[in-house]
């Protein structure tokens, strides 16, 4: 199964910094072992452009699509056996402690 793992900030991070695993170890355990296909940090949300079309008119908005204090700051695409394995990978990511991780299974289009 493929999952998109959204790496997000959070307003209530873990306060015990000693409990936070290293990103280097996480990368070695996931990307280097083929359980993550790719992953990247994203530029700051203030650099986002939101695109909409309404009534045939192109509407562009500077910034993210939602007003929120939490933002998506990166992503990883996981290829794993099931949701349980994706959860295990996500729980070991440093941002699960400093932020939050959202997992979503891919839902391929049948064209």
Residue frames as a rotation matrix with the C-alpha (Angstrom) as fourth column:
UNK 1
0.579 0.816 0.000 0.00
0.816 -0.579 0.000 0.00
0.000 0.000 -1.000 0.00
UNK 2
-0.503 -0.686 0.526 1.08
0.643 -0.704 -0.303 3.57
0.578 0.186 0.795 -0.63
UNK 3
0.488 0.582 -0.651 0.52
0.861 -0.445 0.247 6.31
-0.146 -0.681 -0.718 1.91
UNK 4
0.059 -0.410 0.910 1.12
0.212 -0.886 -0.413 10.03
0.976 0.217 0.035 1.78
UNK 5
0.171 -0.096 -0.981 2.60
0.985 0.031 0.169 11.12
0.014 -0.995 0.100 5.09
UNK 6
0.454 0.040 0.890 2.03
0.196 -0.979 -0.056 14.83
0.869 0.200 -0.452 5.70
UNK 7
-0.278 -0.614 -0.738 4.54
0.939 -0.012 -0.344 16.27
0.203 -0.789 0.580 8.17
UNK 8
0.349 0.598 0.722 2.86
0.375 -0.794 0.477 19.18
0.859 0.105 -0.502 9.96
UNK 9
-0.782 -0.494 0.380 3.65
-0.100 -0.503 -0.858 21.72
0.615 -0.709 0.344 12.63
UNK 10
0.162 0.814 -0.557 1.60
0.701 0.303 0.646 21.80
0.694 -0.495 -0.522 15.82
UNK 11
0.225 -0.010 0.974 0.93
-0.384 -0.920 0.079 24.37
0.895 -0.392 -0.211 18.51
UNK 12
0.683 0.039 0.730 1.53
-0.722 0.193 0.665 21.82
-0.115 -0.980 0.160 21.31
UNK 13
0.229 -0.667 -0.709 4.88
-0.469 0.562 -0.681 20.07
0.853 0.489 -0.184 20.74
UNK 14
0.661 -0.175 -0.729 6.42
0.587 0.726 0.358 17.46
0.467 -0.665 0.583 23.03
UNK 15
0.849 -0.315 0.424 8.27
-0.457 -0.840 0.291 19.28
0.265 -0.441 -0.858 25.80
UNK 16
0.535 -0.684 0.495 10.79
-0.162 0.492 0.855 16.50
-0.829 -0.538 0.153 26.53
UNK 17
0.554 -0.358 -0.752 13.34
-0.832 -0.269 -0.485 17.03
-0.029 0.894 -0.447 23.76
UNK 18
-0.517 -0.776 0.361 15.29
-0.769 0.607 0.204 13.95
-0.377 -0.172 -0.910 24.90
UNK 19
-0.060 0.597 0.800 12.33
0.006 0.802 -0.598 11.80
-0.998 -0.031 -0.051 23.77
UNK 20
0.725 0.368 -0.583 12.54
-0.501 -0.300 -0.812 13.05
-0.473 0.880 -0.033 20.17
UNK 21
0.458 -0.570 0.682 14.28
0.582 0.772 0.254 10.61
-0.672 0.281 0.685 17.80
UNK 22
-0.369 -0.675 -0.638 16.88
-0.148 -0.635 0.758 11.86
-0.917 0.374 0.135 15.33
UNK 23
0.618 0.569 -0.543 15.86
-0.581 -0.135 -0.803 12.58
-0.530 0.811 0.247 11.75
UNK 24
-0.217 -0.787 -0.577 19.03
-0.970 0.241 0.037 10.86
0.110 0.568 -0.816 10.53
UNK 25
-0.859 -0.052 0.510 18.00
-0.226 0.931 -0.287 7.58
-0.460 -0.362 -0.811 12.18
UNK 26
0.134 0.985 0.108 14.46
-0.136 0.126 -0.983 7.93
-0.982 0.117 0.151 10.83
UNK 27
0.434 -0.045 -0.900 15.76
-0.883 -0.218 -0.416 8.42
-0.177 0.975 -0.134 7.27
UNK 28
-0.644 -0.745 -0.175 18.05
-0.761 0.647 0.047 5.40
0.079 0.164 -0.983 7.64
UNK 29
-0.724 0.406 0.558 15.14
-0.031 0.789 -0.613 3.28
-0.689 -0.461 -0.559 8.88
UNK 30
0.314 0.948 0.058 12.72
0.095 0.030 -0.995 4.31
-0.945 0.318 -0.080 6.15
UNK 31
0.703 -0.043 -0.710 14.25
-0.654 -0.431 -0.621 5.79
-0.279 0.901 -0.331 3.01
UNK 32
-0.281 -0.934 -0.221 17.42
-0.958 0.258 0.127 3.69
-0.061 0.248 -0.967 3.06
UNK 33
-0.762 0.061 0.644 15.37
-0.100 0.973 -0.210 0.50
-0.639 -0.225 -0.735 3.56
UNK 34
-0.952 0.305 0.029 12.90
0.062 0.101 0.993 1.31
0.300 0.947 -0.115 0.76
UNK 35
-0.369 0.870 -0.327 9.83
0.908 0.264 -0.324 1.89
-0.196 -0.417 -0.888 2.93
UNK 36
0.362 0.417 -0.834 9.71
0.125 -0.908 -0.400 5.55
-0.924 0.041 -0.380 1.90
UNK 37
0.452 -0.114 0.885 9.77
0.881 0.216 -0.422 6.24
-0.143 0.970 0.198 -1.83
UNK 38
-0.354 -0.558 0.751 10.51
0.568 -0.766 -0.301 9.94
0.743 0.320 0.588 -1.52
UNK 39
0.494 0.497 -0.714 10.23
0.862 -0.388 0.327 12.84
-0.114 -0.777 -0.620 0.88
UNK 40
-0.373 -0.574 0.729 10.94
0.617 -0.740 -0.267 16.55
0.693 0.350 0.630 0.90
UNK 41
-0.435 0.232 -0.870 10.68
0.624 -0.619 -0.477 19.58
-0.649 -0.750 0.125 3.10
UNK 42
0.294 0.588 0.753 8.40
0.915 -0.400 -0.045 22.28
0.275 0.703 -0.656 1.76
UNK 43
-0.691 -0.440 0.573 9.12
0.331 -0.898 -0.290 26.00
0.642 -0.011 0.766 1.54
UNK 44
-0.899 0.318 -0.300 7.47
0.176 -0.364 -0.915 28.17
-0.400 -0.875 0.271 4.18
UNK 45
-0.162 0.947 0.276 3.67
0.920 0.246 -0.304 28.44
-0.356 0.205 -0.912 3.88
UNK 46
0.240 0.236 -0.942 4.01
0.081 -0.972 -0.223 32.18
-0.967 -0.023 -0.252 3.28
UNK 47
-0.675 -0.542 -0.502 5.44
-0.465 -0.215 0.858 31.34
-0.573 0.813 -0.107 -0.15
UNK 48
-0.554 0.516 0.653 2.37
0.594 0.795 -0.123 29.31
-0.583 0.320 -0.747 -1.17
UNK 49
-0.776 0.467 -0.424 0.03
-0.626 -0.654 0.424 30.28
-0.080 0.595 0.800 -3.98
UNK 50
-0.452 0.722 0.524 -3.55
0.224 0.660 -0.717 29.02
-0.863 -0.207 -0.460 -3.94
UNK 51
-0.944 0.114 -0.308 -5.21
-0.327 -0.231 0.917 28.49
0.034 0.966 0.255 -7.33
UNK 52
-0.339 0.902 0.267 -8.99
0.363 0.388 -0.847 28.45
-0.868 -0.190 -0.459 -7.88
UNK 53
-0.967 0.225 0.119 -11.25
0.029 -0.365 0.930 28.86
0.253 0.903 0.347 -10.89
UNK 54
-0.415 0.880 -0.229 -14.73
0.531 0.030 -0.847 30.30
-0.739 -0.473 -0.480 -10.29
UNK 55
0.606 0.749 -0.269 -17.10
0.165 -0.449 -0.878 31.26
-0.778 0.488 -0.396 -13.07
UNK 56
0.754 -0.365 0.546 -14.30
0.633 0.183 -0.752 30.72
0.175 0.913 0.369 -15.57
UNK 57
0.694 -0.503 0.515 -12.08
-0.421 -0.864 -0.276 33.28
0.583 -0.026 -0.812 -13.80
UNK 58
0.111 -0.776 -0.621 -8.64
0.597 0.551 -0.583 32.38
0.795 -0.306 0.524 -12.46
UNK 59
0.827 0.146 0.542 -8.30
-0.334 -0.649 0.683 33.43
0.452 -0.746 -0.488 -8.82
UNK 60
0.032 -0.890 -0.455 -4.85
0.466 0.416 -0.781 33.45
0.884 -0.187 0.428 -7.23
UNK 61
0.919 0.209 0.335 -4.25
-0.205 -0.471 0.858 33.97
0.337 -0.857 -0.389 -3.54
UNK 62
-0.149 -0.988 0.049 -0.87
-0.447 0.023 -0.894 34.42
0.882 -0.155 -0.445 -1.88
UNK 63
-0.512 -0.143 0.847 -0.39
-0.857 0.155 -0.491 32.05
-0.061 -0.977 -0.202 1.01
UNK 64
-0.990 0.097 0.103 -1.90
0.091 0.994 -0.068 28.73
-0.108 -0.058 -0.992 2.06
UNK 65
-0.546 0.837 0.033 -5.51
0.137 0.051 0.989 27.75
0.826 0.545 -0.143 1.35
UNK 66
0.493 0.734 -0.468 -6.52
0.582 0.122 0.804 27.92
0.647 -0.668 -0.367 5.01
UNK 67
0.092 -0.394 0.914 -5.92
-0.603 -0.753 -0.264 30.34
0.792 -0.527 -0.307 7.85
UNK 68
0.923 0.155 -0.351 -4.32
0.139 0.719 0.681 28.15
0.358 -0.677 0.643 10.50
UNK 69
0.532 -0.781 0.328 -1.37
-0.822 -0.384 0.421 28.08
-0.203 -0.493 -0.846 12.85
UNK 70
0.083 -0.481 0.873 -0.53
-0.025 0.875 0.484 24.51
-0.996 -0.062 0.060 11.80
UNK 71
0.465 0.001 -0.885 0.99
-0.852 -0.269 -0.448 24.04
-0.239 0.963 -0.124 8.35
UNK 72
0.921 -0.254 0.296 2.27
0.327 0.916 -0.233 21.18
-0.212 0.311 0.927 6.22
UNK 73
0.545 -0.788 -0.285 6.05
-0.665 -0.614 0.425 21.52
-0.510 -0.042 -0.859 6.27
UNK 74
-0.588 -0.735 -0.338 7.00
-0.793 0.439 0.423 18.37
-0.162 0.516 -0.841 4.40
UNK 75
0.624 0.781 -0.001 5.86
-0.758 0.606 -0.240 15.01
-0.187 0.151 0.971 3.12
UNK 76
-0.687 -0.701 0.193 6.96
-0.586 0.691 0.423 11.45
-0.429 0.177 -0.886 2.53
UNK 77
0.346 0.721 -0.601 5.45
-0.888 0.458 0.038 8.83
0.302 0.521 0.799 0.26
UNK 78
-0.359 -0.416 0.836 5.51
-0.747 0.665 0.010 5.46
-0.560 -0.620 -0.549 1.98
UNK 79
0.119 0.377 -0.918 5.23
-0.717 0.673 0.183 2.03
0.687 0.637 0.351 0.40
UNK 80
-0.709 -0.268 0.652 4.30
-0.696 0.409 -0.590 -0.41
-0.108 -0.872 -0.477 3.14
UNK 81
-0.924 0.339 -0.175 2.24
0.300 0.929 0.215 -3.54
0.236 0.146 -0.961 3.80
UNK 82
0.056 0.990 -0.129 -0.61
0.822 0.028 0.568 -1.82
0.566 -0.137 -0.813 5.65
UNK 83
0.547 0.263 0.795 -1.74
-0.102 -0.921 0.375 1.08
0.831 -0.287 -0.477 7.85
UNK 84
0.970 -0.189 -0.154 -0.12
0.196 0.229 0.953 -0.46
-0.145 -0.955 0.259 10.92
UNK 85
0.141 -0.974 0.175 3.31
0.978 0.164 0.125 -0.30
-0.151 0.153 0.977 9.28
UNK 86
-0.021 -0.081 0.996 2.68
0.485 -0.872 -0.061 3.29
0.874 0.482 0.057 8.16
UNK 87
0.868 0.371 0.329 1.73
-0.114 -0.495 0.861 4.21
0.483 -0.785 -0.388 11.73
UNK 88
0.714 -0.661 -0.231 4.93
0.603 0.414 0.682 2.62
-0.355 -0.626 0.694 13.06
UNK 89
-0.172 -0.766 0.619 6.99
0.934 -0.327 -0.145 4.67
0.314 0.553 0.772 10.60
UNK 90
0.201 0.347 0.916 5.10
0.174 -0.933 0.315 7.87
0.964 0.096 -0.248 11.47
UNK 91
0.966 0.239 -0.098 5.40
0.127 -0.109 0.986 7.39
0.225 -0.965 -0.135 15.23
UNK 92
0.388 -0.902 -0.191 9.20
0.812 0.236 0.534 7.31
-0.437 -0.362 0.824 14.91
UNK 93
0.059 -0.321 0.945 9.44
0.721 -0.642 -0.263 10.55
0.691 0.697 0.193 12.91
UNK 94
-0.773 -0.448 -0.449 10.74
0.634 -0.512 -0.579 13.50
0.029 -0.733 0.680 14.97
UNK 95
-0.828 0.483 0.285 7.80
-0.385 -0.859 0.338 15.67
0.409 0.170 0.897 13.88
UNK 96
0.041 0.819 -0.572 5.39
0.351 0.524 0.776 13.23
0.936 -0.233 -0.266 15.55
UNK 97
-0.060 -0.180 -0.982 6.86
0.998 -0.017 -0.058 14.77
-0.006 -0.983 0.181 18.73
UNK 98
-0.791 -0.347 -0.505 7.37
0.373 -0.926 0.053 18.38
-0.486 -0.146 0.862 17.63
UNK 99
-0.697 0.579 -0.423 4.36
-0.717 -0.579 0.388 18.55
-0.021 0.574 0.819 15.33
UNK 100
0.137 0.732 0.667 1.94
-0.403 0.656 -0.638 16.03
-0.905 -0.181 0.385 13.92
UNK 101
-0.919 -0.377 -0.111 1.85
-0.283 0.439 0.852 13.45
-0.273 0.815 -0.511 11.16
UNK 102
0.198 0.980 -0.016 -1.16
-0.677 0.125 -0.726 12.79
-0.709 0.154 0.688 8.96
UNK 103
-0.832 -0.409 0.374 -1.34
-0.073 0.750 0.658 9.54
-0.550 0.520 -0.654 6.99
UNK 104
0.269 0.909 -0.318 -3.56
-0.675 -0.058 -0.735 9.08
-0.687 0.412 0.599 3.94
UNK 105
-0.179 -0.235 0.955 -3.74
0.405 0.867 0.289 6.02
-0.896 0.439 -0.060 1.74
UNK 106
-0.846 -0.074 -0.528 -3.52
-0.449 -0.435 0.780 6.59
-0.288 0.897 0.334 -1.99
UNK 107
0.036 0.915 0.402 -6.85
0.096 0.397 -0.913 6.07
-0.995 0.072 -0.073 -3.77
UNK 108
-0.851 -0.522 0.062 -5.92
0.110 -0.061 0.992 5.40
-0.514 0.851 0.110 -7.43
UNK 109
-0.060 0.806 -0.589 -8.28
-0.776 -0.409 -0.480 6.60
-0.628 0.428 0.650 -10.12
UNK 110
-0.335 0.052 0.941 -9.78
0.448 0.887 0.111 3.89
-0.829 0.459 -0.321 -12.28
UNK 111
-0.185 0.202 -0.962 -9.75
-0.637 -0.770 -0.039 5.57
-0.749 0.605 0.271 -15.69
